[in-house]
């Protein structure tokens, strides 16, 4: 049977690969040769799993959402990544990559961040491991995610505001890659999502796969079977979605639903729905779906969510969409906001704006869900960082219906 996971050449179907400047070729090749032997070693696994348990607070709960289940006519479980240390799934990957960096003898860490959660996770593990850290963040995101910026600084990281482009995640990634080109020998680039040149998409998905690994045994405890009927996750670059589907992607009993950022609408010109609006191209070292003009210029993405406004998507997700392994739904800003307030009022959980897009997929599924269907939805992060945005929209028509 064909697999939807990465092949030996670093591709997912026609997507993936490593398209990097010559100066980075050795860095990427060294990482490609080192990552599997290290992360599959017993020493790494013990150190990683001990930190996930004692530092991150894993396993994260699989919570039966009673009132939401009644509303949507199914058995809805929420995978509570928002309860991790630092408030999101990002810490799973950051801990794994910094352990890898140390074992490869790297002495300096760089990262990019949009919503700030990956930046906070990276700054956290750098404080833990006593390593210098520089985080690149678009100046637009620095303003709208002020609390996370202050958290990174308090943790000892240098936050570098990027003033190019529309000053969001794409531009932060561009700047981080430039830094890596200038310091290839001593610097390890902790990429926060399933994007970038191979082996990053596979490496990040593997480190996040603790999510689906836990879902398997948690469902067995709660439902007497280790697979759901539906898996739902938001997708920007795709790290939490990659971790949510990792152990299920080749199990065709499980329907996969990905929610991408529709912004003001896929055809509005203000969107980050890359799978719906993108075409085949190369961005940040990987061949995937990219929002671009006919001559290959990047179209600036837009989303109310700082963590989803990326003009590309991970090659794993692009391939799942192309092969019809996943249903991909663009969820607009207003749908995400409505979903966030709904979860808050029905279950007492304030989700991150990114996670609210996954919740916004539920009304689209309502007609096809049956009462016995088991649905697992990953709440990728908590909403503290987005309170200013929520407060600005709480009086919008229809938000608190």
C-alpha positions as CSV (number, residue, x, y, z in Angstrom):
1,X,0.0,0.0,0.0
2,X,1.3,3.5,-0.8
3,X,2.1,5.7,2.2
4,X,1.3,9.4,2.6
5,X,4.4,9.8,4.7
6,X,7.7,11.0,3.3
7,X,9.7,8.8,0.9
8,X,13.4,8.1,0.9
9,X,14.1,11.2,-1.2
10,X,12.3,13.6,1.0
11,X,9.1,13.9,-1.1
12,X,5.4,13.5,-0.5
13,X,4.2,12.7,-4.0
14,X,5.3,15.6,-6.0
15,X,5.7,17.9,-3.0
16,X,8.7,18.4,-0.7
17,X,12.4,18.1,-1.5
18,X,15.3,20.4,-0.5
19,X,15.8,23.5,-2.7
20,X,18.4,25.6,-0.8
21,X,21.3,28.0,-1.7
22,X,24.7,26.4,-2.1
23,X,25.9,27.9,1.2
24,X,23.3,25.9,3.1
25,X,23.7,22.6,1.2
26,X,26.2,21.1,3.8
27,X,24.0,22.2,6.7
28,X,20.9,20.5,5.2
29,X,22.8,17.4,4.2
30,X,24.4,17.1,7.7
31,X,21.0,17.4,9.3
32,X,19.5,14.9,6.8
33,X,22.1,12.3,7.8
34,X,22.0,13.0,11.5
35,X,18.3,13.4,12.4
36,X,17.0,9.9,12.2
37,X,19.9,8.1,13.9
38,X,19.7,10.6,16.7
39,X,15.9,10.8,17.2
40,X,15.6,7.0,17.0
41,X,18.4,6.4,19.5
42,X,17.4,5.2,23.0
43,X,19.3,8.0,24.6
44,X,17.4,10.7,22.7
45,X,14.0,9.0,23.3
46,X,14.6,8.8,27.0
47,X,15.7,12.4,27.3
48,X,12.9,13.7,25.0
49,X,10.1,11.6,26.7
50,X,11.3,12.5,30.2
51,X,11.1,16.3,29.3
52,X,7.7,15.8,27.6
53,X,6.4,14.2,30.8
54,X,8.0,16.3,33.5
55,X,8.6,19.7,31.8
56,X,5.8,20.0,29.2
57,X,3.2,18.1,31.3
58,X,2.3,15.4,28.8
59,X,0.2,13.5,28.0
60,X,-2.2,16.3,27.2
61,X,-5.8,15.3,28.0
62,X,-8.4,14.0,25.5
63,X,-11.5,15.8,26.8
64,X,-15.0,14.7,25.9
65,X,-16.8,17.9,25.0
66,X,-20.4,17.1,26.2
67,X,-22.2,20.3,25.2
68,X,-20.4,20.7,21.9
69,X,-21.2,17.0,21.2
70,X,-24.9,17.6,21.8
71,X,-24.8,20.7,19.5
72,X,-23.0,18.9,16.6
73,X,-24.6,15.5,16.9
74,X,-21.5,13.4,17.4
75,X,-19.0,12.3,20.1
76,X,-16.6,15.2,20.1
77,X,-13.2,14.9,21.9
78,X,-10.8,17.8,22.2
79,X,-7.1,17.0,22.2
80,X,-5.9,19.7,24.7
81,X,-2.5,20.9,23.4
82,X,-3.5,24.2,24.9
83,X,-2.7,22.7,28.3
84,X,1.0,22.1,27.5
85,X,3.7,24.3,29.1
86,X,3.9,27.5,27.0
87,X,0.3,27.1,25.9
88,X,0.5,25.3,22.6
89,X,1.7,22.2,20.7
90,X,4.9,24.1,19.6
91,X,6.9,23.0,22.6
92,X,6.8,19.3,21.5
93,X,8.9,20.2,18.4
94,X,11.1,22.8,20.1
95,X,12.3,20.4,22.8
96,X,13.1,17.7,20.2
97,X,15.0,20.1,17.9
98,X,17.1,21.7,20.6
99,X,18.2,18.2,21.9
100,X,19.1,17.4,18.3
101,X,21.0,20.7,17.9
102,X,23.0,19.9,21.1
103,X,23.9,16.4,19.9
104,X,25.1,17.9,16.6
105,X,27.4,20.3,18.4
106,X,25.5,23.5,17.4
107,X,25.9,26.5,19.8
108,X,23.4,29.1,18.6
109,X,19.7,28.8,17.9
110,X,17.5,30.9,15.5
111,X,13.8,30.6,14.9
112,X,10.9,32.3,13.1
113,X,7.5,32.9,14.6
114,X,4.1,34.3,13.6
115,X,1.7,34.1,16.5
116,X,4.7,34.0,18.8
117,X,3.9,30.5,20.2
118,X,6.8,28.9,18.4
119,X,9.1,31.8,19.4
120,X,8.0,31.4,23.0
121,X,8.6,27.6,22.9
122,X,12.0,28.1,21.3
123,X,13.0,30.8,23.8
124,X,11.8,28.5,26.6
125,X,14.0,25.5,25.6
126,X,17.0,27.8,25.0
127,X,16.6,29.1,28.5
128,X,16.3,25.5,29.7
129,X,19.4,24.4,27.8
130,X,21.5,27.6,28.3
131,X,21.8,28.4,24.6
132,X,21.7,31.9,22.9
133,X,18.5,32.5,20.9
134,X,17.4,34.9,18.2
135,X,13.7,34.9,17.1
136,X,12.7,36.6,13.8
137,X,9.2,38.0,13.9
138,X,7.3,40.2,11.4
139,X,6.8,43.8,12.8
140,X,3.1,43.4,12.2
141,X,3.0,40.3,14.4
142,X,5.2,42.0,17.0
143,X,2.4,44.6,17.4
144,X,-0.5,42.2,17.5
145,X,1.2,39.5,19.7
146,X,2.8,41.9,22.2
147,X,2.4,39.6,25.2
148,X,4.3,36.8,23.5
149,X,7.1,39.2,22.5
150,X,7.5,40.2,26.1
151,X,7.5,36.5,27.2
152,X,10.3,35.8,24.7
153,X,12.4,38.7,26.0
154,X,11.8,37.7,29.6
155,X,13.1,34.2,28.7
156,X,16.3,35.8,27.4
157,X,15.7,35.6,23.7
158,X,16.5,38.4,21.3
159,X,13.4,39.3,19.2
160,X,14.3,40.7,15.8
161,X,11.3,42.6,14.2
162,X,11.3,42.2,10.4
163,X,10.2,45.2,8.4
164,X,10.1,43.8,4.9
165,X,7.1,42.6,2.9
166,X,3.8,42.7,4.9
167,X,5.9,42.1,8.0
168,X,4.4,38.7,9.0
169,X,5.5,35.0,9.1
170,X,6.8,34.7,5.5
171,X,9.1,37.7,6.0
172,X,10.3,36.4,9.4
173,X,11.1,33.1,7.7
174,X,13.0,34.9,4.9
175,X,15.1,36.7,7.4
176,X,15.8,33.6,9.5
177,X,17.1,31.8,6.3
178,X,19.4,34.8,5.6
179,X,20.8,34.5,9.1
180,X,21.4,30.8,8.6
181,X,23.2,31.5,5.4
182,X,25.6,33.8,7.2
183,X,26.2,31.5,10.2
184,X,26.0,27.9,8.8
185,X,28.7,26.3,11.0
186,X,27.5,27.1,14.5
187,X,23.8,27.9,14.1
188,X,20.8,25.5,14.2
189,X,17.5,26.8,12.7
190,X,14.6,25.4,14.7
191,X,11.8,25.6,12.2
192,X,8.3,25.7,13.8
193,X,6.2,24.0,11.2
194,X,6.2,21.2,8.7
195,X,7.7,23.5,6.0
196,X,11.2,24.2,4.7
197,X,13.7,21.8,3.0
198,X,13.7,18.1,3.8
199,X,14.2,16.8,6.5
200,X,12.3,19.6,8.3
201,X,8.7,18.6,7.3
202,X,9.3,15.0,8.3
203,X,11.3,15.9,11.4
204,X,8.7,18.3,12.7
205,X,5.9,15.9,12.0
206,X,7.7,13.1,13.8
207,X,8.3,15.3,16.8
208,X,4.7,16.4,16.9
209,X,3.5,12.8,16.3
210,X,3.3,12.4,20.1
211,X,-0.2,14.0,19.6
212,X,-1.6,11.1,17.5
213,X,0.3,8.5,19.5
214,X,-1.5,9.7,22.6
215,X,-4.9,9.9,20.8
216,X,-4.6,6.2,20.0
217,X,-4.3,4.9,23.5
218,X,-6.6,7.6,25.0
219,X,-9.4,6.6,22.5
220,X,-8.8,2.9,23.4
221,X,-9.4,3.8,27.0
222,X,-12.5,5.9,26.3
223,X,-14.1,4.3,23.3
224,X,-12.6,0.8,23.2
225,X,-11.0,1.4,19.8
226,X,-7.8,3.3,19.0
227,X,-9.0,5.3,15.9
228,X,-11.6,8.1,15.4
229,X,-14.0,8.5,12.5
230,X,-12.9,12.0,12.0
231,X,-9.7,14.0,12.8
232,X,-10.0,17.8,12.6
233,X,-7.1,20.3,12.8
234,X,-6.2,23.8,11.6
235,X,-3.4,24.1,9.1
236,X,-1.1,27.0,8.3
237,X,2.3,25.5,7.8
238,X,0.9,22.4,9.3
239,X,2.8,21.3,12.5
240,X,-0.2,20.5,14.7
241,X,-2.1,19.0,11.8
242,X,1.0,16.9,11.0
243,X,1.2,15.6,14.5
244,X,-2.6,15.0,14.8
245,X,-2.7,12.8,11.6
246,X,0.7,11.2,11.7
247,X,-0.3,7.8,13.1
248,X,-3.6,7.8,11.1
249,X,-2.6,9.2,7.7
250,X,-2.4,5.7,6.1
251,X,-5.5,4.4,8.0
252,X,-8.3,5.0,5.5
253,X,-11.0,4.3,8.1
254,X,-10.2,7.8,9.5
255,X,-11.5,10.9,7.7
256,X,-9.1,13.8,7.9
257,X,-10.5,17.4,7.9
258,X,-8.1,20.3,7.7
259,X,-9.2,23.9,8.3
260,X,-7.1,26.6,6.6
261,X,-7.4,30.4,7.0
262,X,-10.0,31.8,4.6
263,X,-9.5,35.3,5.8
264,X,-12.1,37.5,4.3
265,X,-13.0,34.8,1.7
266,X,-10.9,32.7,-0.8
267,X,-11.8,35.1,-3.7
268,X,-11.5,38.3,-1.7
269,X,-7.8,38.9,-2.2
270,X,-7.5,38.8,1.6
271,X,-6.9,35.1,2.4
272,X,-4.3,32.6,3.5
273,X,-6.1,29.6,2.1
274,X,-3.1,28.2,0.3
275,X,-4.5,24.8,-0.6
276,X,-7.6,26.4,-2.1
277,X,-5.8,29.4,-3.7
278,X,-2.3,28.1,-4.3
279,X,-0.4,26.6,-7.2
280,X,2.7,24.5,-7.4
281,X,5.8,26.4,-6.5
282,X,8.9,26.6,-4.3
283,X,8.9,28.5,-1.1
284,X,11.5,28.4,1.7
285,X,13.3,25.4,0.4
286,X,10.4,23.1,-0.4
287,X,8.1,22.4,-3.4
288,X,4.5,22.8,-2.3
289,X,1.4,24.8,-3.0
290,X,2.1,28.5,-2.8
291,X,0.0,31.6,-3.1
292,X,1.8,33.3,-6.1
293,X,1.2,35.3,-9.2
294,X,1.5,33.8,-12.7
295,X,5.2,34.9,-12.8
296,X,5.9,33.4,-9.4
297,X,5.8,36.5,-7.1
298,X,4.4,35.6,-3.7
299,X,0.9,37.0,-3.0
300,X,0.8,38.4,0.5
301,X,-1.5,36.2,2.7
302,X,-4.0,37.6,5.1
303,X,-5.7,36.0,8.2
304,X,-7.0,37.4,11.5
305,X,-4.8,34.6,13.0
306,X,-1.0,35.5,13.1
307,X,-0.1,31.8,13.1
308,X,-2.0,30.9,9.9
309,X,-1.1,33.8,7.5
310,X,1.6,31.9,5.6
311,X,1.5,31.8,1.8
312,X,2.6,28.1,1.6
313,X,1.7,24.9,3.3
314,X,3.6,21.8,4.3
315,X,4.2,19.2,1.6
316,X,2.5,16.5,3.6
317,X,-0.7,18.5,3.6
318,X,-0.4,19.5,0.0
319,X,-0.1,15.9,-1.0
320,X,-3.0,14.8,1.2
321,X,-5.2,17.4,-0.4
322,X,-4.1,16.6,-4.0
323,X,-4.6,12.8,-3.3
324,X,-8.0,13.5,-1.7
325,X,-6.8,12.0,1.6
326,X,-8.0,15.1,3.4
327,X,-11.0,17.4,3.1
328,X,-9.7,21.0,3.3
329,X,-12.1,23.7,4.3
330,X,-11.3,27.4,4.2
331,X,-12.7,29.0,7.4
332,X,-13.2,32.7,7.2
333,X,-12.3,35.1,10.0
334,X,-15.9,35.6,11.1
335,X,-16.5,31.8,11.3
336,X,-13.3,31.3,13.4
337,X,-14.4,34.1,15.8
338,X,-17.9,32.7,16.2
339,X,-16.4,29.2,16.9
340,X,-14.0,30.7,19.5
341,X,-16.8,32.3,21.4
342,X,-18.9,29.2,21.1
343,X,-16.3,27.0,22.7
344,X,-15.7,29.5,25.4
345,X,-19.4,29.7,26.3
346,X,-20.2,26.0,26.0
347,X,-17.1,24.5,27.5
348,X,-15.2,27.2,29.4
349,X,-12.2,26.9,27.1
350,X,-10.8,29.9,25.3
351,X,-8.9,28.6,22.2
352,X,-6.2,30.3,20.2
353,X,-7.4,31.9,17.0
354,X,-5.6,29.2,15.0
355,X,-7.5,26.4,16.9
356,X,-10.7,28.4,16.4
357,X,-10.4,27.7,12.6
358,X,-10.5,24.0,13.4
359,X,-13.6,24.5,15.5
360,X,-15.1,26.6,12.7
361,X,-15.1,23.5,10.5
362,X,-17.7,21.8,12.7
363,X,-20.7,23.6,11.3
364,X,-19.6,22.5,7.8
365,X,-19.6,18.9,9.0
366,X,-22.8,19.0,10.9
367,X,-25.0,17.5,8.1
368,X,-22.7,14.4,7.7
369,X,-22.0,13.6,11.3
370,X,-23.8,10.7,13.0
371,X,-24.4,10.4,16.8
372,X,-22.1,7.4,17.0
373,X,-19.2,9.2,15.1
374,X,-16.1,9.8,17.2
375,X,-14.5,13.1,16.2
376,X,-11.2,14.2,17.6
377,X,-10.3,17.9,17.2
378,X,-6.9,19.3,18.2
379,X,-7.1,22.5,20.2
380,X,-3.6,23.5,19.2
381,X,-3.2,26.4,21.6
382,X,-4.8,28.6,24.2
383,X,-6.3,32.0,23.6
384,X,-4.6,34.3,26.1
385,X,-2.4,35.7,23.3
386,X,-5.5,36.6,21.2
387,X,-7.7,38.3,23.9
388,X,-7.2,41.8,22.4
389,X,-8.5,40.5,19.0
390,X,-11.5,38.7,20.7
391,X,-12.4,41.8,22.7
392,X,-12.2,43.9,19.6
393,X,-14.8,41.6,17.9
394,X,-17.1,40.6,20.8
395,X,-19.8,43.0,19.7
396,X,-19.7,42.0,16.0
397,X,-23.1,40.8,14.7
398,X,-23.6,37.1,15.1
399,X,-20.5,36.5,17.2
400,X,-22.2,35.7,20.4
401,X,-25.3,34.0,19.0
